[in-house]
Amino acid sequence: MKKILLVLLVGIISLSAVWAGGKDEDVAEEARPVVKIASNVGLPTIYKEGTKITGYTYEMLKEAFDRQGYDIEIVDVAFAGIFAGLMAEKWDMAFSSIYLTKAREEEMDFTDPYNEGYNSIVALSKGDVQSPEDFKGKKIAAEAGTSSAAFLAGFEADYGPFETLSYDDKQTMFLDLENGRVQALATGILDYIKQNKEDPGMFQVVATSEDNYMIAGAVRTGDPIKDVFNEGLNSMKRDGTLRKLYEKYMGIPVPEGAKFIEVFTVPYVPTK
């Protein structure tokens, strides 16, 4: 009887060891590689809701890498140190509304564009300005010396005359628009998105620039993680997922003629 019990006990232990070993193997098989990505969390495109990171850039990254079998880890970094940390291999990639420029492309590689930076004219949703045709005779604000101010000036010939009021900060411009001191303002699209999250439905975009900067992720020269991301991103472009994420989290339609929403069959080359 003792021999039978001993044999049974040994069998149980052996089966337990096999089961435990198999479980460990399953866990190992399920583990996915993690891509460490630096970003300035707090931008209109990547921010926190409570303790959870969300926003267009974050949701795009999560989906693109998930399709490729990767997980992501976001490292919150001030923009000033984001490229130095990339080169020092503190993280694998940087996504922080980075404009793809000729000067930057000489120092590092970039992914395919996933967004564009451009100027816009913003007005009250229920105000007197619904399109550039309504600019004549209005007061329109712009930050002095900015590309947005230059963009606004380009409307004068066809839609003027209007009065341009110069401001030193964006917050005051939006406050004066809300209070009716100006009827529209010129600003970057990300500034509009930030304000629209704070005051949903109050403002609308009535015009956007065509001279845009492409926004892409930065990687160290020759790093194959760029191609991994691009494959996931292009999959999202083809099936419409990127457009849906943009419109959901940016709060505006993809601008007509936007290039970032398209699949790039050859790498994008910046011209400025």
N, C-alpha and C positions, 0 to 999 in steps of 0.2 A: 504493500500500500504506500509506504514511504517512497519507494522508488518511482511509483506512478506519479505521486504528487510532485516529486523532484523533476521528473521529465516534463510535467505540465508547466511547472514554474519556469523552467529553462525556456520552454517554447514561448510562453507569454513574454518573457523578457526579450527574447530574440525578435518576436514580432513587433514589440514596442520599439526596439532599436531601429528596425527596418522602417516602421511608420514614421518615427521621428526623423530619420535620415531623409526619407522621401519628402517630408514636410519642409525640411530645410532647403532641399533642392528646389522645391516649388517656389519658396520665397525668393531664392536666388534668381530663378528664372523670371519672376515677376518684377524684380527690381529694374527700374528704368534709369538711364543716364540723366543727369541733371545739368542743365545749362545755366550758368550764373550770369545774370544780366544786370548791369548797372543802369539806374535811371534816377532822375530827380523826382521822387514821388511828391506830388503836390501840384504838378502841372495840370492844365485842363484835360489832358489826355491820359493821365495816370495819377490816381489819387486814392485816398482811403475813405471808405464809408464805415465808420466805426474802426474796427481793427482789420477790416478786409480791404485789400488792394483791388481796385477795379479801374474802369475807364477804357477808352478805345484801344490805346496802345497795349495795355495789359491783356485785355480779352483777345486781341489779335495775336499776341505772342503765345498765349496759353493754347489757343486753338491751332496755330501753325505748327508748334512743336509737338502737340499731342498727336497730330496726324502723322508725325514722323517718329513717334514712339519715345519722345523725350518729355521730361518734366522741366519746369523752370523755377529758378530762385531769383527773386528781385532783391538787389542791393541798393538801398536808398543812398544816393551820393549827390553832393552839390555839383552843378555842371562844371565848375572851375577845375575839378580834379578828375573828371570822368575819363579823359583821354590818357592822362598820365597813369591812372590805375589800370586801364586797358593794356597799355604797353608794358606795364610791370606785371601783367598776368594775374592781377587781383580778381578779375572777372573775365568772362569769355567774350562778352559782347556789350555794347552800350546802345540803349534806345532811350533818347531823351529829347524828342523833337529836334533832332540834329539835321541842320540843313546840309545837303550834299553839295559841296563847293569844290572847285578845281584845286584850291590850296589844300583842303583836307584830304582829297583823294591822292595827293602826292605822298601823304604820310601813312595812310592806312587803307584798308579795303572797306567797301560799303555793300550792304545788301541791296536787293531791288527796292525801289521806293514803295512805301506803304501809306504815304500821306503827302500833302503839299502844304506849304506855308504861303499864304497870300493875303493881300489887303482887302478890306471890305468897307462898304458904306452901310452904316447901321442906323435904323430909324425906329420909332415907336410902332408897334404892331398895329395900333389903331390911330396913328397920327396922320398928319397931312402929307407925309412923304411915303409913297408906296413904290416909286421907281425913280430913276434919274430924270424923267420928264417933269417931276415935281420939284426939282432943285431950284428953279428960277425964283429969285426973290427971297429965298430962305436963308437962315443962319445955320452954318454947318461948321462943326468943331473938328480940329485936328491938332495933334501934338507937333509943336514946332520942330522943324528939321528932320522929321521922320520920313520914311518911304511912304507912309500912309498919307502924309500931307502932300507929297508929290503926286500920289495917285489921285487925290481929290482935285488938285489943280488941273489935271487932265480933262476934267468934265466941264471946265469953264467955257471953252469955245462952243461946245454943242448944247450945253444945258444951262448956261449962265444967263445973266449975271446972278451970282449969289454971294453972300458975305461969309468969308472964311474967318473964324475966330481961333486964335492960337492958344493952346493950353500947355501946361507943364506936366500934367499927369492924367492918366486914364480915368481914375476914379472920379475926378471932378467933371470930366467930360460926360460920363454916363449919368452922373447926378443932375447936371444941367439939362441933358436930354430928357431925363425923367420928369424934371420940373418945368419943361417947356421953354427954357432959356435959349436952347438951340433946337432945330428940327431934325437934325441928323448929325452923324459924326463919322470920321474916317479912322479906322484902326485895324490891327491885325486880326485875322479870323479867330485865333486862339483867345484873344481878349474878349471877343464877343461870346465865345463858348463859355468862358469862365463866368461872365456876367449873366448869361442866360441860365446858368445853373443856380445862381443866387436869386434871380428874379424870373422864373420860368414864364414864358409867353409874353413878357412885356416888350421885348425887342425883336426886330427882324432884320435880316440882311437884304438890302435892295440892290446891291451891285458888288461884284468881286473882280479882282485884277486878273489879268492873263499872264503877267510877268511873274511867274511863281518860282519858288525854290522847292525842289523835291526833298522830302524828308525820308531818311533811311537809317538803318542800324549800322554801327561801326564795328569792325572786327580787325584783328591783327592781320597784316598782309599774308595772304596764302592760307589762312585758316579755313579748313573745309566746312566748318560749322556754318559758314555763309551759304553754301550750297544746300545744306540740310534745311535751313530756314527758308530759302528761296523756293524750294520744292513745296513746302507746306503752304507758303504764302500764295504761290501760283495756283495751287489747288483751291484755295479759298476765293481767289479772283475768278476762277473758271465757274465755280458753282454758285457764285453770288453771295457767299458768306461774308466776304470782306465788305461789300456794299451795305449789307444789313447791319453789321457791327458799327460801321461808320455812322449810319443814319440813326441808330439807336443811341449810341454814346456821345456822338458829336452834336446831336439834336438838330441837324440840318441835312438836306439832301446832298448827295455827292454833286459838286458843281459841274455844270455842263462843260464837256470838253476836258475834264480832269484826266491827266495821264496816269496818275498813280494807281488807278483802279484797273488798268490794263495789264496784261501779261507782257513782260519785256522779253522779246525773243533774242535780243542782243543787250548787253549791259548798258545801262543808262550812263551817258557821259555828260557831266555838267559843263555848261558853257560860261559860267561866271563864278 
